[in-house]
C-alpha cells in the first residue's frame, strides 16, 4: 500500500535546523531508499513564492503566497505493508519534532 507522509510546520515554532538537521534528512532519505520503500519525495520552495487559487461564483482569484499558519513543507510517498509502518517512518521525519506529519493512504488508480 502507498502512503503519503505530508510534513508541515509553523515557521514561528520551527527548530534551529542547520547542518545537523540537514544530515538527518539525508540519512532518512538514504534509509528509505535502501529499504526499497520510497516511491517519491519532494520538498517545496517557501510559501511566499507560491500562489493560492480560489474559484468562487465563476470567478478565479489568484493571491501571492499561501495561507498563514502551518506551512506544508514537503512529502514522501512510501510503499509499505501497512499503516503502522507508515506511522513509524512518519515519526522519523526530522520536522515532526516541531511540526506535524499527516499519514494519508494514497488512492492508486
N, CA, C and O atoms as a GROMACS GRO file, in nm:
protein
  436
    1UNK      N    1   0.084  -0.118   0.000
    1UNK     CA    2   0.000   0.000   0.000
    1UNK      C    3   0.088   0.124   0.000
    1UNK      O    4   0.196   0.127   0.060
    2UNK      N    5   0.041   0.225  -0.068
    2UNK     CA    6   0.116   0.350  -0.069
    2UNK      C    7   0.055   0.450   0.028
    2UNK      O    8  -0.067   0.465   0.037
    3UNK      N    9   0.143   0.516   0.101
    3UNK     CA   10   0.103   0.620   0.196
    3UNK      C   11   0.184   0.746   0.168
    3UNK      O   12   0.303   0.739   0.138
    4UNK      N   13   0.117   0.860   0.177
    4UNK     CA   14   0.185   0.988   0.169
    4UNK      C   15   0.210   1.038   0.311
    4UNK      O   16   0.120   1.036   0.395
    5UNK      N   17   0.331   1.080   0.335
    5UNK     CA   18   0.367   1.142   0.462
    5UNK      C   19   0.388   1.290   0.431
    5UNK      O   20   0.492   1.329   0.376
    6UNK      N   21   0.290   1.371   0.467
    6UNK     CA   22   0.290   1.514   0.433
    6UNK      C   23   0.335   1.591   0.557
    6UNK      O   24   0.266   1.592   0.659
    7UNK      N   25   0.451   1.655   0.547
    7UNK     CA   26   0.504   1.722   0.666
    7UNK      C   27   0.486   1.873   0.656
    7UNK      O   28   0.506   1.934   0.552
    8UNK      N   29   0.447   1.929   0.770
    8UNK     CA   30   0.423   2.073   0.778
    8UNK      C   31   0.472   2.124   0.913
    8UNK      O   32   0.497   2.046   1.006
    9UNK      N   33   0.484   2.254   0.923
    9UNK     CA   34   0.526   2.316   1.048
    9UNK      C   35   0.484   2.462   1.049
    9UNK      O   36   0.458   2.521   0.944
   10UNK      N   37   0.479   2.518   1.167
   10UNK     CA   38   0.454   2.660   1.184
   10UNK      C   39   0.591   2.728   1.190
   10UNK      O   40   0.669   2.698   1.281
   11UNK      N   41   0.622   2.818   1.098
   11UNK     CA   42   0.755   2.881   1.098
   11UNK      C   43   0.791   2.946   1.232
   11UNK      O   44   0.909   2.955   1.267
   12UNK      N   45   0.690   2.992   1.306
   12UNK     CA   46   0.717   3.055   1.436
   12UNK      C   47   0.765   2.953   1.538
   12UNK      O   48   0.825   2.990   1.639
   13UNK      N   49   0.739   2.824   1.513
   13UNK     CA   50   0.778   2.719   1.608
   13UNK      C   51   0.889   2.630   1.553
   13UNK      O   52   0.923   2.529   1.615
   14UNK      N   53   0.945   2.664   1.439
   14UNK     CA   54   1.046   2.581   1.376
   14UNK      C   55   1.170   2.568   1.462
   14UNK      O   56   1.206   2.660   1.535
   15UNK      N   57   1.233   2.455   1.453
   15UNK     CA   58   1.357   2.430   1.524
   15UNK      C   59   1.472   2.507   1.460
   15UNK      O   60   1.452   2.579   1.362
   16UNK      N   61   1.589   2.492   1.516
   16UNK     CA   62   1.704   2.566   1.465
   16UNK      C   63   1.753   2.518   1.329
   16UNK      O   64   1.823   2.592   1.260
   17UNK      N   65   1.718   2.395   1.289
   17UNK     CA   66   1.762   2.344   1.159
   17UNK      C   67   1.912   2.327   1.157
   17UNK      O   68   1.969   2.263   1.245
   18UNK      N   69   1.976   2.382   1.060
   18UNK     CA   70   2.121   2.376   1.050
   18UNK      C   71   2.173   2.246   0.993
   18UNK      O   72   2.098   2.161   0.945
   19UNK      N   73   2.306   2.233   0.999
   19UNK     CA   74   2.373   2.118   0.940
   19UNK      C   75   2.328   1.985   0.999
   19UNK      O   76   2.317   1.886   0.927
   20UNK      N   77   2.304   1.983   1.130
   20UNK     CA   78   2.262   1.858   1.194
   20UNK      C   79   2.130   1.808   1.136
   20UNK      O   80   2.116   1.690   1.104
   21UNK      N   81   2.033   1.899   1.120
   21UNK     CA   82   1.904   1.858   1.065
   21UNK      C   83   1.916   1.820   0.918
   21UNK      O   84   1.851   1.727   0.872
   22UNK      N   85   1.998   1.892   0.844
   22UNK     CA   86   2.019   1.857   0.702
   22UNK      C   87   2.071   1.714   0.694
   22UNK      O   88   2.026   1.637   0.609
   23UNK      N   89   2.165   1.678   0.781
   23UNK     CA   90   2.220   1.542   0.780
   23UNK      C   91   2.112   1.440   0.818
   23UNK      O   92   2.110   1.329   0.764
   24UNK      N   93   2.022   1.476   0.909
   24UNK     CA   94   1.912   1.385   0.945
   24UNK      C   95   1.822   1.358   0.826
   24UNK      O   96   1.778   1.245   0.805
   25UNK      N   97   1.793   1.462   0.746
   25UNK     CA   98   1.712   1.445   0.625
   25UNK      C   99   1.783   1.354   0.525
   25UNK      O  100   1.721   1.266   0.465
   26UNK      N  101   1.912   1.374   0.507
   26UNK     CA  102   1.990   1.291   0.415
   26UNK      C  103   1.991   1.146   0.462
   26UNK      O  104   1.972   1.054   0.382
   27UNK      N  105   2.012   1.126   0.591
   27UNK     CA  106   2.014   0.990   0.646
   27UNK      C  107   1.878   0.922   0.628
   27UNK      O  108   1.872   0.805   0.591
   28UNK      N  109   1.770   0.996   0.656
   28UNK     CA  110   1.636   0.938   0.639
   28UNK      C  111   1.613   0.900   0.493
   28UNK      O  112   1.565   0.791   0.464
   29UNK      N  113   1.647   0.989   0.403
   29UNK     CA  114   1.629   0.961   0.261
   29UNK      C  115   1.707   0.835   0.219
   29UNK      O  116   1.656   0.752   0.145
   30UNK      N  117   1.830   0.824   0.267
   30UNK     CA  118   1.910   0.705   0.236
   30UNK      C  119   1.848   0.578   0.294
   30UNK      O  120   1.845   0.475   0.226
   31UNK      N  121   1.798   0.584   0.416
   31UNK     CA  122   1.734   0.467   0.478
   31UNK      C  123   1.611   0.423   0.399
   31UNK      O  124   1.592   0.303   0.376
   32UNK      N  125   1.528   0.519   0.358
   32UNK     CA  126   1.407   0.486   0.283
   32UNK      C  127   1.443   0.425   0.147
   32UNK      O  128   1.377   0.332   0.101
   33UNK      N  129   1.546   0.478   0.084
   33UNK     CA  130   1.590   0.426  -0.045
   33UNK      C  131   1.646   0.284  -0.028
   33UNK      O  132   1.611   0.194  -0.105
   34UNK      N  133   1.732   0.265   0.072
   34UNK     CA  134   1.791   0.134   0.096
   34UNK      C  135   1.686   0.030   0.133
   34UNK      O  136   1.700  -0.087   0.099
   35UNK      N  137   1.581   0.073   0.203
   35UNK     CA  138   1.473  -0.019   0.241
   35UNK      C  139   1.385  -0.054   0.121
   35UNK      O  140   1.304  -0.147   0.128
   36UNK      N  141   1.401   0.020   0.012
   36UNK     CA  142   1.324  -0.007  -0.109
   36UNK      C  143   1.177   0.032  -0.100
   36UNK      O  144   1.094  -0.023  -0.171
   37UNK      N  145   1.146   0.128  -0.012
   37UNK     CA  146   1.004   0.165   0.008
   37UNK      C  147   0.972   0.306  -0.041
   37UNK      O  148   0.855   0.344  -0.043
   38UNK      N  149   1.073   0.383  -0.079
   38UNK     CA  150   1.048   0.520  -0.125
   38UNK      C  151   0.999   0.518  -0.269
   38UNK      O  152   1.069   0.469  -0.358
   39UNK      N  153   0.880   0.572  -0.291
   39UNK     CA  154   0.826   0.584  -0.426
   39UNK      C  155   0.863   0.720  -0.483
   39UNK      O  156   0.906   0.731  -0.597
   40UNK      N  157   0.845   0.825  -0.401
   40UNK     CA  158   0.871   0.961  -0.445
   40UNK      C  159   0.883   1.049  -0.322
   40UNK      O  160   0.824   1.021  -0.218
   41UNK      N  161   0.959   1.155  -0.336
   41UNK     CA  162   0.965   1.256  -0.230
   41UNK      C  163   0.998   1.389  -0.291
   41UNK      O  164   1.063   1.398  -0.395
   42UNK      N  165   0.951   1.494  -0.224
   42UNK     CA  166   0.979   1.629  -0.271
   42UNK      C  167   0.956   1.727  -0.158
   42UNK      O  168   0.868   1.710  -0.074
   43UNK      N  169   1.037   1.829  -0.157
   43UNK     CA  170   1.015   1.942  -0.068
   43UNK      C  171   0.963   2.058  -0.152
   43UNK      O  172   0.967   2.053  -0.275
   44UNK      N  173   0.915   2.159  -0.086
   44UNK     CA  174   0.860   2.274  -0.156
   44UNK      C  175   0.945   2.398  -0.129
   44UNK      O  176   1.008   2.409  -0.024
   45UNK      N  177   0.946   2.490  -0.224
   45UNK     CA  178   1.006   2.621  -0.203
   45UNK      C  179   0.921   2.694  -0.099
   45UNK      O  180   0.808   2.653  -0.072
   46UNK      N  181   0.972   2.802  -0.041
   46UNK     CA  182   0.894   2.875   0.060
   46UNK      C  183   0.756   2.917   0.011
   46UNK      O  184   0.737   2.948  -0.107
   47UNK      N  185   0.661   2.916   0.102
   47UNK     CA  186   0.523   2.952   0.070
   47UNK      C  187   0.509   3.091   0.010
   47UNK      O  188   0.418   3.115  -0.069
   48UNK      N  189   0.598   3.182   0.046
   48UNK     CA  190   0.593   3.318  -0.010
   48UNK      C  191   0.612   3.317  -0.161
   48UNK      O  192   0.572   3.412  -0.229
   49UNK      N  193   0.674   3.212  -0.213
   49UNK     CA  194   0.698   3.202  -0.356
   49UNK      C  195   0.580   3.136  -0.429
   49UNK      O  196   0.578   3.130  -0.552
   50UNK      N  197   0.483   3.086  -0.353
   50UNK     CA  198   0.370   3.016  -0.413
   50UNK      C  199   0.253   3.108  -0.444
   50UNK      O  200   0.260   3.229  -0.426
   51UNK      N  201   0.149   3.048  -0.490
   51UNK     CA  202   0.024   3.118  -0.521
   51UNK      C  203  -0.090   3.041  -0.456
   51UNK      O  204  -0.081   2.920  -0.438
   52UNK      N  205  -0.196   3.112  -0.422
   52UNK     CA  206  -0.319   3.050  -0.373
   52UNK      C  207  -0.429   3.082  -0.472
   52UNK      O  208  -0.454   3.199  -0.502
   53UNK      N  209  -0.495   2.980  -0.523
   53UNK     CA  210  -0.600   2.996  -0.623
   53UNK      C  211  -0.734   2.956  -0.562
   53UNK      O  212  -0.746   2.849  -0.502
   54UNK      N  213  -0.833   3.042  -0.576
   54UNK     CA  214  -0.969   3.011  -0.533
   54UNK      C  215  -1.065   3.040  -0.648
   54UNK      O  216  -1.044   3.132  -0.727
   55UNK      N  217  -1.170   2.961  -0.654
   55UNK     CA  218  -1.274   2.982  -0.755
   55UNK      C  219  -1.406   3.000  -0.680
   55UNK      O  220  -1.448   2.910  -0.606
   56UNK      N  221  -1.469   3.114  -0.698
   56UNK     CA  222  -1.596   3.144  -0.630
   56UNK      C  223  -1.688   3.212  -0.730
   56UNK      O  224  -1.647   3.303  -0.801
   57UNK      N  225  -1.812   3.168  -0.733
   57UNK     CA  226  -1.914   3.231  -0.818
   57UNK      C  227  -1.866   3.250  -0.961
   57UNK      O  228  -1.892   3.353  -1.023
   58UNK      N  229  -1.794   3.150  -1.013
   58UNK     CA  230  -1.749   3.154  -1.150
   58UNK      C  231  -1.624   3.237  -1.175
   58UNK      O  232  -1.575   3.242  -1.288
   59UNK      N  233  -1.572   3.301  -1.072
   59UNK     CA  234  -1.451   3.382  -1.089
   59UNK      C  235  -1.331   3.316  -1.022
   59UNK      O  236  -1.345   3.250  -0.919
   60UNK      N  237  -1.216   3.334  -1.079
   60UNK     CA  238  -1.093   3.279  -1.025
   60UNK      C  239  -1.008   3.391  -0.967
   60UNK      O  240  -0.983   3.492  -1.033
   61UNK      N  241  -0.964   3.373  -0.844
   61UNK     CA  242  -0.877   3.470  -0.779
   61UNK      C  243  -0.742   3.405  -0.753
   61UNK      O  244  -0.734   3.289  -0.712
   62UNK      N  245  -0.636   3.479  -0.777
   62UNK     CA  246  -0.501   3.431  -0.753
   62UNK      C  247  -0.433   3.529  -0.658
   62UNK      O  248  -0.426   3.649  -0.685
   63UNK      N  249  -0.382   3.475  -0.547
   63UNK     CA  250  -0.312   3.558  -0.449
   63UNK      C  251  -0.169   3.509  -0.436
   63UNK      O  252  -0.141   3.390  -0.452
   64UNK      N  253  -0.077   3.601  -0.407
   64UNK     CA  254   0.061   3.563  -0.380
   64UNK      C  255   0.068   3.494  -0.244
   64UNK      O  256  -0.003   3.531  -0.151
   65UNK      N  257   0.154   3.394  -0.235
   65UNK     CA  258   0.177   3.326  -0.108
   65UNK      C  259   0.073   3.218  -0.080
   65UNK      O  260  -0.016   3.192  -0.160
   66UNK      N  261   0.088   3.159   0.037
   66UNK     CA  262  -0.003   3.054   0.082
   66UNK      C  263  -0.067   3.097   0.213
   66UNK      O  264  -0.026   3.195   0.274
   67UNK      N  265  -0.168   3.024   0.255
   67UNK     CA  266  -0.240   3.058   0.377
   67UNK      C  267  -0.146   3.066   0.497
   67UNK      O  268  -0.050   2.990   0.506
   68UNK      N  269  -0.174   3.157   0.587
   68UNK     CA  270  -0.094   3.174   0.708
   68UNK      C  271  -0.109   3.053   0.798
   68UNK      O  272  -0.204   2.976   0.786
   69UNK      N  273  -0.014   3.037   0.888
   69UNK     CA  274  -0.019   2.925   0.982
   69UNK      C  275   0.078   2.816   0.939
   69UNK      O  276   0.187   2.843   0.888
   70UNK      N  277   0.035   2.692   0.960
   70UNK     CA  278   0.121   2.579   0.927
   70UNK      C  279   0.154   2.579   0.777
   70UNK      O  280   0.066   2.603   0.694
   71UNK      N  281   0.276   2.553   0.745
   71UNK     CA  282   0.324   2.552   0.608
   71UNK      C  283   0.355   2.409   0.567
   71UNK      O  284   0.434   2.341   0.632
   72UNK      N  285   0.293   2.363   0.459
   72UNK     CA  286   0.327   2.232   0.407
   72UNK      C  287   0.464   2.244   0.343
   72UNK      O  288   0.483   2.321   0.249
   73UNK      N  289   0.559   2.168   0.395
   73UNK     CA  290   0.698   2.181   0.351
   73UNK      C  291   0.737   2.076   0.248
   73UNK      O  292   0.830   2.098   0.170
   74UNK      N  293   0.667   1.962   0.246
   74UNK     CA  294   0.701   1.858   0.151
   74UNK      C  295   0.629   1.729   0.182
   74UNK      O  296   0.539   1.725   0.266
   75UNK      N  297   0.670   1.623   0.114
   75UNK     CA  298   0.605   1.494   0.134
   75UNK      C  299   0.693   1.380   0.085
   75UNK      O  300   0.782   1.398   0.003
   76UNK      N  301   0.665   1.263   0.138
   76UNK     CA  302   0.719   1.137   0.089
   76UNK      C  303   0.601   1.051   0.049
   76UNK      O  304   0.495   1.060   0.112
   77UNK      N  305   0.616   0.970  -0.053
   77UNK     CA  306   0.521   0.863  -0.082
   77UNK      C  307   0.599   0.734  -0.063
   77UNK      O  308   0.701   0.712  -0.129
   78UNK      N  309   0.550   0.650   0.027
   78UNK     CA  310   0.616   0.523   0.058
   78UNK      C  311   0.526   0.407   0.020
   78UNK      O  312   0.403   0.418   0.027
   79UNK      N  313   0.585   0.298  -0.020
   79UNK     CA  314   0.512   0.174  -0.046
   79UNK      C  315   0.548   0.078   0.067
   79UNK      O  316   0.654   0.017   0.067
   80UNK      N  317   0.458   0.067   0.162
   80UNK     CA  318   0.481  -0.012   0.282
   80UNK      C  319   0.365  -0.109   0.304
   80UNK      O  320   0.258  -0.092   0.245
   81UNK      N  321   0.385  -0.212   0.387
   81UNK     CA  322   0.281  -0.314   0.403
   81UNK      C  323   0.155  -0.266   0.475
   81UNK      O  324   0.046  -0.320   0.453
   82UNK      N  325   0.168  -0.163   0.562
   82UNK     CA  326   0.051  -0.124   0.642
   82UNK      C  327   0.069   0.017   0.699
   82UNK      O  328   0.175   0.078   0.692
   83UNK      N  329  -0.041   0.065   0.758
   83UNK     CA  330  -0.041   0.200   0.815
   83UNK      C  331   0.058   0.211   0.931
   83UNK      O  332   0.122   0.314   0.948
   84UNK      N  333   0.069   0.107   1.009
   84UNK     CA  334   0.160   0.109   1.124
   84UNK      C  335   0.304   0.139   1.079
   84UNK      O  336   0.375   0.216   1.143
   85UNK      N  337   0.345   0.078   0.969
   85UNK     CA  338   0.479   0.102   0.917
   85UNK      C  339   0.492   0.245   0.867
   85UNK      O  340   0.596   0.309   0.888
   86UNK      N  341   0.389   0.297   0.802
   86UNK     CA  342   0.390   0.436   0.755
   86UNK      C  343   0.403   0.532   0.874
   86UNK      O  344   0.477   0.629   0.867
   87UNK      N  345   0.331   0.504   0.981
   87UNK     CA  346   0.337   0.588   1.101
   87UNK      C  347   0.477   0.584   1.162
   87UNK      O  348   0.528   0.686   1.207
   88UNK      N  349   0.539   0.467   1.162
   88UNK     CA  350   0.677   0.456   1.212
   88UNK      C  351   0.769   0.551   1.136
   88UNK      O  352   0.844   0.628   1.198
   89UNK      N  353   0.764   0.546   1.003
   89UNK     CA  354   0.851   0.632   0.923
   89UNK      C  355   0.815   0.779   0.939
   89UNK      O  356   0.904   0.864   0.935
   90UNK      N  357   0.687   0.811   0.956
   90UNK     CA  358   0.646   0.950   0.979
   90UNK      C  359   0.714   1.005   1.104
   90UNK      O  360   0.752   1.122   1.108
   91UNK      N  361   0.729   0.922   1.205
   91UNK     CA  362   0.795   0.964   1.328
   91UNK      C  363   0.944   0.988   1.311
   91UNK      O  364   1.005   1.049   1.399
   92UNK      N  365   1.002   0.943   1.204
   92UNK     CA  366   1.143   0.963   1.176
   92UNK      C  367   1.171   1.092   1.100
   92UNK      O  368   1.286   1.132   1.086
   93UNK      N  369   1.068   1.157   1.050
   93UNK     CA  370   1.086   1.282   0.975
   93UNK      C  371   1.132   1.391   1.072
   93UNK      O  372   1.063   1.419   1.170
   94UNK      N  373   1.248   1.453   1.047
   94UNK     CA  374   1.304   1.549   1.142
   94UNK      C  375   1.208   1.661   1.185
   94UNK      O  376   1.206   1.696   1.303
   95UNK      N  377   1.131   1.716   1.094
   95UNK     CA  378   1.043   1.828   1.131
   95UNK      C  379   0.923   1.784   1.213
   95UNK      O  380   0.846   1.869   1.258
   96UNK      N  381   0.904   1.655   1.234
   96UNK     CA  382   0.796   1.609   1.322
   96UNK      C  383   0.819   1.656   1.466
   96UNK      O  384   0.724   1.664   1.544
   97UNK      N  385   0.944   1.688   1.499
   97UNK     CA  386   0.975   1.734   1.636
   97UNK      C  387   0.918   1.872   1.664
   97UNK      O  388   0.892   1.904   1.780
   98UNK      N  389   0.898   1.954   1.562
   98UNK     CA  390   0.845   2.088   1.584
   98UNK      C  391   0.727   2.119   1.494
   98UNK      O  392   0.675   2.230   1.494
   99UNK      N  393   0.685   2.022   1.416
   99UNK     CA  394   0.570   2.038   1.327
   99UNK      C  395   0.479   1.918   1.337
   99UNK      O  396   0.455   1.866   1.446
  100UNK      N  397   0.426   1.875   1.223
  100UNK     CA  398   0.339   1.757   1.222
  100UNK      C  399   0.354   1.687   1.089
  100UNK      O  400   0.398   1.745   0.990
  101UNK      N  401   0.317   1.560   1.090
  101UNK     CA  402   0.321   1.479   0.969
  101UNK      C  403   0.187   1.410   0.955
  101UNK      O  404   0.146   1.334   1.043
  102UNK      N  405   0.119   1.436   0.845
  102UNK     CA  406  -0.005   1.364   0.814
  102UNK      C  407   0.032   1.235   0.743
  102UNK      O  408   0.118   1.234   0.655
  103UNK      N  409  -0.033   1.127   0.781
  103UNK     CA  410  -0.015   0.999   0.714
  103UNK      C  411  -0.146   0.972   0.639
  103UNK      O  412  -0.251   0.956   0.700
  104UNK      N  413  -0.137   0.967   0.507
  104UNK     CA  414  -0.256   0.953   0.424
  104UNK      C  415  -0.237   0.840   0.324
  104UNK      O  416  -0.138   0.839   0.250
  105UNK      N  417  -0.331   0.746   0.320
  105UNK     CA  418  -0.324   0.639   0.222
  105UNK      C  419  -0.349   0.699   0.085
  105UNK      O  420  -0.440   0.780   0.068
  106UNK      N  421  -0.269   0.660  -0.013
  106UNK     CA  422  -0.279   0.712  -0.149
  106UNK      C  423  -0.377   0.627  -0.228
  106UNK      O  424  -0.369   0.504  -0.227
  107UNK      N  425  -0.469   0.692  -0.296
  107UNK     CA  426  -0.564   0.623  -0.382
  107UNK      C  427  -0.496   0.601  -0.516
  107UNK      O  428  -0.486   0.693  -0.597
  108UNK      N  429  -0.450   0.479  -0.540
  108UNK     CA  430  -0.380   0.445  -0.664
  108UNK      C  431  -0.481   0.388  -0.760
  108UNK      O  432  -0.550   0.292  -0.730
  109UNK      N  433  -0.490   0.450  -0.878
  109UNK     CA  434  -0.586   0.401  -0.979
  109UNK      C  435  -0.514   0.346  -1.100
  109UNK      O  436  -0.578   0.301  -1.195
   0.00000   0.00000   0.00000
